Amino acid sequence: MDRDDLVSARIKFAELFPAAVGSAVVLVTAPPVGNGSTPHEATHHLTKPATGRIVSDVLDSAVAET
């Protein structure tokens, strides 16, 4: 979540995007990030430690399930 980004100005998305029927996936609000003046460039997201942690957590849980 970037508090300065109008596209993601809503903090809690879970109520807008419920899990699919039968899915155990739960949407959580990630730690805040600052993406500068060009928030929608992929490099701003992909180079943040917070993004790396989230991706790592997802991959770790996917490996644990296999």
MMTF fields as JSON, N, C-alpha, C and O atoms, coordinates in Angstrom:
{
  "mmtfVersion": "1.0.0",
  "mmtfProducer": "UNKNOWN",
  "numBonds": 263,
  "numAtoms": 264,
  "numGroups": 66,
  "numChains": 1,
  "numModels": 1,
  "chainsPerModel": [1],
  "groupsPerChain": [66],
  "chainIdList": ["A"],
  "bondAtomList": [4, 2, 8, 6, 12, 10, 16, 14, 20, 18, 24, 22, 28, 26, 32, 30, 36, 34, 40, 38, 44, 42, 48, 46, 52, 50, 56, 54, 60, 58, 64, 62, 68, 66, 72, 70, 76, 74, 80, 78, 84, 82, 88, 86, 92, 90, 96, 94, 100, 98, 104, 102, 108, 106, 112, 110, 116, 114, 120, 118, 124, 122, 128, 126, 132, 130, 136, 134, 140, 138, 144, 142, 148, 146, 152, 150, 156, 154, 160, 158, 164, 162, 168, 166, 172, 170, 176, 174, 180, 178, 184, 182, 188, 186, 192, 190, 196, 194, 200, 198, 204, 202, 208, 206, 212, 210, 216, 214, 220, 218, 224, 222, 228, 226, 232, 230, 236, 234, 240, 238, 244, 242, 248, 246, 252, 250, 256, 254, 260, 258],
  "bondOrderList": [1, 1, 1, 1, 1, 1, 1, 1, 1, 1, 1, 1, 1, 1, 1, 1, 1, 1, 1, 1, 1, 1, 1, 1, 1, 1, 1, 1, 1, 1, 1, 1, 1, 1, 1, 1, 1, 1, 1, 1, 1, 1, 1, 1, 1, 1, 1, 1, 1, 1, 1, 1, 1, 1, 1, 1, 1, 1, 1, 1, 1, 1, 1, 1, 1],
  "groupList": [{"groupName": "MET", "atomNameList": ["N", "CA", "C", "O"], "elementList": ["N", "C", "C", "O"], "formalChargeList": [0, 0, 0, 0], "bondAtomList": [1, 0, 2, 1, 3, 2], "bondOrderList": [1, 1, 2], "singleLetterCode": "M", "chemCompType": "L-PEPTIDE LINKING"}, {"groupName": "ASP", "atomNameList": ["N", "CA", "C", "O"], "elementList": ["N", "C", "C", "O"], "formalChargeList": [0, 0, 0, 0], "bondAtomList": [1, 0, 2, 1, 3, 2], "bondOrderList": [1, 1, 2], "singleLetterCode": "D", "chemCompType": "L-PEPTIDE LINKING"}, {"groupName": "ARG", "atomNameList": ["N", "CA", "C", "O"], "elementList": ["N", "C", "C", "O"], "formalChargeList": [0, 0, 0, 0], "bondAtomList": [1, 0, 2, 1, 3, 2], "bondOrderList": [1, 1, 2], "singleLetterCode": "R", "chemCompType": "L-PEPTIDE LINKING"}, {"groupName": "LEU", "atomNameList": ["N", "CA", "C", "O"], "elementList": ["N", "C", "C", "O"], "formalChargeList": [0, 0, 0, 0], "bondAtomList": [1, 0, 2, 1, 3, 2], "bondOrderList": [1, 1, 2], "singleLetterCode": "L", "chemCompType": "L-PEPTIDE LINKING"}, {"groupName": "VAL", "atomNameList": ["N", "CA", "C", "O"], "elementList": ["N", "C", "C", "O"], "formalChargeList": [0, 0, 0, 0], "bondAtomList": [1, 0, 2, 1, 3, 2], "bondOrderList": [1, 1, 2], "singleLetterCode": "V", "chemCompType": "L-PEPTIDE LINKING"}, {"groupName": "SER", "atomNameList": ["N", "CA", "C", "O"], "elementList": ["N", "C", "C", "O"], "formalChargeList": [0, 0, 0, 0], "bondAtomList": [1, 0, 2, 1, 3, 2], "bondOrderList": [1, 1, 2], "singleLetterCode": "S", "chemCompType": "L-PEPTIDE LINKING"}, {"groupName": "ALA", "atomNameList": ["N", "CA", "C", "O"], "elementList": ["N", "C", "C", "O"], "formalChargeList": [0, 0, 0, 0], "bondAtomList": [1, 0, 2, 1, 3, 2], "bondOrderList": [1, 1, 2], "singleLetterCode": "A", "chemCompType": "L-PEPTIDE LINKING"}, {"groupName": "ILE", "atomNameList": ["N", "CA", "C", "O"], "elementList": ["N", "C", "C", "O"], "formalChargeList": [0, 0, 0, 0], "bondAtomList": [1, 0, 2, 1, 3, 2], "bondOrderList": [1, 1, 2], "singleLetterCode": "I", "chemCompType": "L-PEPTIDE LINKING"}, {"groupName": "LYS", "atomNameList": ["N", "CA", "C", "O"], "elementList": ["N", "C", "C", "O"], "formalChargeList": [0, 0, 0, 0], "bondAtomList": [1, 0, 2, 1, 3, 2], "bondOrderList": [1, 1, 2], "singleLetterCode": "K", "chemCompType": "L-PEPTIDE LINKING"}, {"groupName": "PHE", "atomNameList": ["N", "CA", "C", "O"], "elementList": ["N", "C", "C", "O"], "formalChargeList": [0, 0, 0, 0], "bondAtomList": [1, 0, 2, 1, 3, 2], "bondOrderList": [1, 1, 2], "singleLetterCode": "F", "chemCompType": "L-PEPTIDE LINKING"}, {"groupName": "GLU", "atomNameList": ["N", "CA", "C", "O"], "elementList": ["N", "C", "C", "O"], "formalChargeList": [0, 0, 0, 0], "bondAtomList": [1, 0, 2, 1, 3, 2], "bondOrderList": [1, 1, 2], "singleLetterCode": "E", "chemCompType": "L-PEPTIDE LINKING"}, {"groupName": "PRO", "atomNameList": ["N", "CA", "C", "O"], "elementList": ["N", "C", "C", "O"], "formalChargeList": [0, 0, 0, 0], "bondAtomList": [1, 0, 2, 1, 3, 2], "bondOrderList": [1, 1, 2], "singleLetterCode": "P", "chemCompType": "L-PEPTIDE LINKING"}, {"groupName": "GLY", "atomNameList": ["N", "CA", "C", "O"], "elementList": ["N", "C", "C", "O"], "formalChargeList": [0, 0, 0, 0], "bondAtomList": [1, 0, 2, 1, 3, 2], "bondOrderList": [1, 1, 2], "singleLetterCode": "G", "chemCompType": "PEPTIDE LINKING"}, {"groupName": "THR", "atomNameList": ["N", "CA", "C", "O"], "elementList": ["N", "C", "C", "O"], "formalChargeList": [0, 0, 0, 0], "bondAtomList": [1, 0, 2, 1, 3, 2], "bondOrderList": [1, 1, 2], "singleLetterCode": "T", "chemCompType": "L-PEPTIDE LINKING"}, {"groupName": "ASN", "atomNameList": ["N", "CA", "C", "O"], "elementList": ["N", "C", "C", "O"], "formalChargeList": [0, 0, 0, 0], "bondAtomList": [1, 0, 2, 1, 3, 2], "bondOrderList": [1, 1, 2], "singleLetterCode": "N", "chemCompType": "L-PEPTIDE LINKING"}, {"groupName": "HIS", "atomNameList": ["N", "CA", "C", "O"], "elementList": ["N", "C", "C", "O"], "formalChargeList": [0, 0, 0, 0], "bondAtomList": [1, 0, 2, 1, 3, 2], "bondOrderList": [1, 1, 2], "singleLetterCode": "H", "chemCompType": "L-PEPTIDE LINKING"}],
  "groupTypeList": [0, 1, 2, 1, 1, 3, 4, 5, 6, 2, 7, 8, 9, 6, 10, 3, 9, 11, 6, 6, 4, 12, 5, 6, 4, 4, 3, 4, 13, 6, 11, 11, 4, 12, 14, 12, 5, 13, 11, 15, 10, 6, 13, 15, 15, 3, 13, 8, 11, 6, 13, 12, 2, 7, 4, 5, 1, 4, 3, 1, 5, 6, 4, 6, 10, 13],
  "groupIdList": [1, 2, 3, 4, 5, 6, 7, 8, 9, 10, 11, 12, 13, 14, 15, 16, 17, 18, 19, 20, 21, 22, 23, 24, 25, 26, 27, 28, 29, 30, 31, 32, 33, 34, 35, 36, 37, 38, 39, 40, 41, 42, 43, 44, 45, 46, 47, 48, 49, 50, 51, 52, 53, 54, 55, 56, 57, 58, 59, 60, 61, 62, 63, 64, 65, 66],
  "secStructList": [7, 7, 6, 6, 7, 4, 4, 4, 7, 7, 1, 7, 7, 6, 6, 6, 1, 7, 7, 7, 6, 6, 7, 7, 7, 7, 7, 7, 7, 7, 7, 7, 7, 7, 7, 6, 6, 7, 6, 6, 1, 2, 2, 2, 2, 2, 6, 7, 2, 2, 2, 2, 2, 2, 2, 2, 2, 2, 2, 2, 2, 2, 2, 2, 2, 7],
  "xCoordList": [0.838, 0.0, 0.889, 1.842, 0.579, 1.279, 0.252, -0.657, 0.392, -0.593, -0.683, -1.683, 0.328, 0.328, -0.203, -0.231, -0.612, -1.073, -2.598, -3.176, -3.241, -4.704, -5.322, -6.442, -4.612, -5.134, -5.251, -6.185, -4.315, -4.367, -4.634, -4.1, -5.456, -5.739, -6.562, -6.516, -7.294, -8.069, -7.124, -6.368, -7.165, -6.221, -6.649, -5.804, -7.929, -8.405, -9.148, -10.286, -8.5, -9.093, -9.878, -10.643, -9.713, -10.331, -11.846, -12.431, -12.476, -13.935, -14.39, -15.53, -13.506, -13.838, -13.529, -14.147, -12.566, -12.109, -12.159, -11.124, -13.346, -13.442, -12.767, -12.624, -12.361, -11.727, -12.706, -13.918, -12.169, -13.006, -13.613, -13.045, -14.735, -15.406, -14.45, -13.891, -14.267, -13.395, -11.924, -11.094, -11.595, -10.197, -9.855, -10.675, -8.633, -8.152, -7.332, -6.802, -7.23, -6.449, -7.165, -8.365, -6.429, -6.983, -6.158, -4.937, -6.814, -6.139, -5.761, -6.604, -4.518, -4.064, -3.457, -2.949, -3.515, -2.898, -1.414, -1.002, -0.62, 0.833, 1.4, 0.713, 2.658, 3.281, 3.294, 3.398, 3.188, 3.218, 4.555, 5.606, 4.491, 5.695, 5.585, 4.485, 6.711, 6.735, 7.265, 8.382, 6.483, 6.882, 7.292, 7.419, 7.496, 7.987, 6.967, 5.762, 7.465, 6.585, 6.04, 5.163, 6.54, 6.042, 5.651, 6.325, 4.558, 4.221, 3.838, 3.838, 3.514, 3.052, 4.114, 3.808, 5.353, 6.434, 6.831, 7.027, 6.944, 7.22, 8.506, 8.58, 9.51, 10.788, 10.642, 11.383, 9.701, 9.501, 8.971, 9.339, 8.116, 7.57, 8.563, 8.759, 9.177, 10.021, 11.35, 12.013, 11.75, 13.028, 12.866, 13.858, 11.657, 11.409, 11.579, 11.085, 12.275, 12.411, 11.052, 10.909, 10.063, 8.743, 8.132, 7.495, 8.316, 7.798, 8.517, 7.89, 9.823, 10.602, 10.153, 10.081, 9.85, 9.376, 8.039, 7.827, 7.147, 5.831, 5.969, 5.355, 6.771, 6.978, 7.617, 7.228, 8.595, 9.264, 8.284, 8.305, 7.427, 6.431, 5.492, 5.177, 5.049, 4.147, 4.85, 4.288, 6.074, 6.809, 7.103, 7.005, 7.466, 7.715, 6.459, 6.535, 5.313, 4.081, 3.7, 3.154, 3.978, 3.673, 4.568, 4.103, 5.826, 6.736, 6.331, 6.404, 5.905, 5.507, 4.272, 4.086, 3.43, 2.204, 2.46, 1.588, 3.642, 3.898, 4.568, 4.857],
  "yCoordList": [-1.159, 0.0, 1.231, 1.318, 2.175, 3.452, 4.536, 4.777, 5.179, 6.178, 7.363, 8.081, 7.576, 8.683, 8.285, 9.118, 7.071, 6.557, 6.48, 5.674, 7.312, 7.342, 6.028, 5.702, 5.276, 3.991, 3.021, 2.221, 3.087, 2.188, 2.964, 2.629, 3.993, 4.827, 4.085, 4.431, 3.095, 2.311, 1.36, 0.631, 1.366, 0.57, -0.885, -1.777, -1.143, -2.514, -2.991, -2.591, -3.846, -4.356, -5.639, -6.038, -6.29, -7.607, -7.567, -8.514, -6.505, -6.45, -6.274, -6.595, -5.769, -5.617, -6.873, -7.122, -7.659, -8.836, -10.066, -10.514, -10.614, -11.808, -13.0, -13.035, -13.959, -15.171, -15.936, -15.898, -16.617, -17.445, -18.59, -19.012, -19.075, -20.181, -21.365, -21.788, -21.89, -23.029, -22.675, -23.562, -21.409, -20.983, -20.629, -20.077, -20.955, -20.592, -19.301, -18.861, -18.701, -17.476, -16.324, -16.128, -15.562, -14.412, -13.191, -13.194, -12.151, -10.925, -10.173, -9.966, -9.769, -9.004, -7.696, -7.602, -6.693, -5.417, -5.531, -5.813, -5.308, -5.414, -4.17, -3.158, -4.256, -3.077, -1.913, -2.125, -0.684, 0.481, 0.586, 0.232, 1.077, 1.337, 2.727, 3.265, 3.306, 4.583, 4.337, 3.847, 4.668, 4.387, 5.626, 5.562, 6.731, 7.927, 8.547, 8.337, 9.31, 10.074, 9.258, 9.73, 8.049, 7.182, 5.831, 4.826, 5.816, 4.63, 3.396, 2.298, 3.528, 2.354, 1.736, 0.855, 2.18, 1.523, 0.283, 0.355, -0.829, -2.099, -2.06, -2.684, -1.341, -1.316, -0.728, -1.097, 0.175, 0.742, -0.31, -0.317, -1.192, -2.241, -3.384, -3.883, -3.784, -4.978, -4.778, -5.756, -3.542, -3.292, -2.978, -2.708, -3.004, -2.708, -3.96, -5.028, -3.84, -4.989, -5.56, -6.775, -4.694, -5.179, -6.07, -7.073, -5.72, -6.547, -7.886, -8.93, -7.855, -9.091, -10.021, -11.235, -9.447, -10.269, -10.924, -12.099, -10.167, -10.702, -11.823, -12.88, -11.594, -12.618, -13.855, -14.981, -13.643, -14.755, -15.553, -16.783, -14.861, -15.545, -16.399, -17.532, -15.855, -16.596, -17.835, -18.931, -17.649, -18.793, -19.846, -21.043, -19.402, -20.352, -21.168, -22.38, -20.503, -21.231, -22.173, -23.248, -21.785, -22.665, -23.912, -25.014, -23.744, -24.885, -25.804, -27.028, -25.199, -25.989, -26.843, -27.897, -26.385, -27.108, -28.257, -29.105, -28.296, -29.348, -30.547, -31.528],
  "zCoordList": [0.0, 0.0, 0.0, 0.775, -0.863, -0.921, -0.609, -1.403, 0.523, 0.942, -0.019, -0.011, -0.836, -1.788, -3.161, -4.066, -3.334, -4.621, -4.607, -3.877, -5.408, -5.404, -5.857, -5.462, -6.676, -7.124, -5.959, -5.904, -5.035, -3.88, -2.59, -1.532, -2.688, -1.521, -0.468, 0.712, -0.88, 0.083, 0.8, 0.16, 2.108, 2.884, 2.994, 2.926, 3.161, 3.353, 2.113, 1.87, 1.333, 0.113, 0.325, -0.554, 1.455, 1.678, 1.509, 0.983, 1.94, 1.826, 0.367, 0.03, -0.488, -1.904, -2.716, -3.751, -2.235, -2.965, -2.069, -1.575, -1.854, -1.008, -1.686, -2.908, -0.887, -1.419, -2.298, -2.084, -3.271, -4.143, -3.333, -2.326, -3.763, -3.081, -3.001, -4.013, -1.812, -1.599, -1.443, -1.248, -1.526, -1.421, 0.015, 0.749, 0.4, 1.731, 1.682, 2.703, 0.505, 0.341, 1.02, 0.826, 1.816, 2.51, 2.135, 2.288, 1.647, 1.286, 2.557, 3.43, 2.664, 3.826, 3.35, 2.233, 4.206, 3.896, 4.181, 5.306, 3.151, 3.278, 3.957, 4.095, 4.376, 4.985, 3.996, 2.788, 4.508, 3.612, 2.877, 3.411, 1.653, 0.867, 0.269, 0.14, -0.093, -0.79, -2.189, -2.35, -3.198, -4.564, -5.352, -6.575, -4.682, -5.359, -6.306, -6.166, -7.269, -8.154, -9.318, -10.041, -9.511, -10.59, -9.991, -10.216, -9.227, -8.442, -9.235, -8.677, -10.507, -11.243, -12.135, -12.939, -12.009, -12.72, -11.926, -10.712, -12.594, -11.918, -11.097, -10.039, -11.567, -10.842, -9.447, -8.536, -9.276, -7.93, -6.965, -5.79, -7.45, -6.593, -6.412, -5.304, -7.499, -7.47, -6.755, -6.408, -6.53, -5.854, -4.372, -3.695, -3.857, -2.439, -1.586, -1.95, -0.452, 0.454, 0.889, 1.026, 1.104, 1.521, 0.454, 0.777, -0.809, -1.9, -1.929, -2.11, -1.753, -1.729, -0.618, -0.808, 0.552, 1.674, 1.339, 1.635, 0.725, 0.386, -0.638, -0.491, -1.674, -2.696, -2.076, -2.385, -1.202, -0.535, 0.318, 0.301, 1.063, 1.896, 1.042, 1.405, -0.086, -0.968, -1.526, -1.529, -1.994, -2.551, -1.487, -1.755, -0.271, 0.813, 1.127, 1.326, 1.168, 1.488, 0.35, 0.598, -0.893, -2.023, -1.988, -2.28, -1.639, -1.555, -0.398, -0.51, 0.709, 1.885, 1.596, 2.204, 0.668, 0.342, -0.632, -0.826, -1.246, -2.231, -1.597, -2.284]
}
